[in-house]
């Protein structure tokens, strides 16, 4: 499995590259965003790991430009900026996951395995999830409701996919945080609520029948009214 690591701190590059190679990953490295972009466009990778603060082209702009170039390789962002707003912003630019420094190397390995396993499932064949007039094509990464195309960020897509895999089930915020963001739920943040609201505005706004419902004190449920 081939990974592109984009990081400008030499000691971090050395540590991560050594650890990944010891776990049987092949690793290409870049120390600035521009070089990282060129490598990502030229070569085929199963995962891209990038810091946010980079010389030349920062990690968020890099992520956005790769998505604009239709590079759908999973992207894991590494950063020392761990506030809810920073995490939300990273996902808005197209990141698939977010790991806050400092972190345990075993946690990085767990994130890598989860991201690459999901990508492998996507490549096995067509998978379409639907409820009523809402349709999500897992492979094409497209969402429609009726005749309307709905543009979602990577995390919004993952959130909707999770709802569609659990129709009619009341899903707690803790379950969403654990399965979508791979973190333990922190009652001091409103990240889950922020993303559910983003998704609700895109999926339900302008439609008479609402699909995403809040069960107060319990969580959320996707169902037809």
Secondary structure, 3 states (H helix, E strand, C coil): CEEEEECCCHHHHHHHHHHHHHCCCEEEEECCHHHHHHHHHHCCCCEEEEECCCCCCCHHHHHHHHHHCCCCCCEEEEECCCCHHHHHHHHHCCCCEEEECCCCHHHHHHHHHHHHHHHHHHCCCCCEEEECCEEEECCCCEEEECCEEECCCHHHHHHHHHHHHCCCCCECHHHHHHHHCCCCCCCCCCHHHHHHHHHHHHHCCCCCCCCEEEECCCEEEECCC
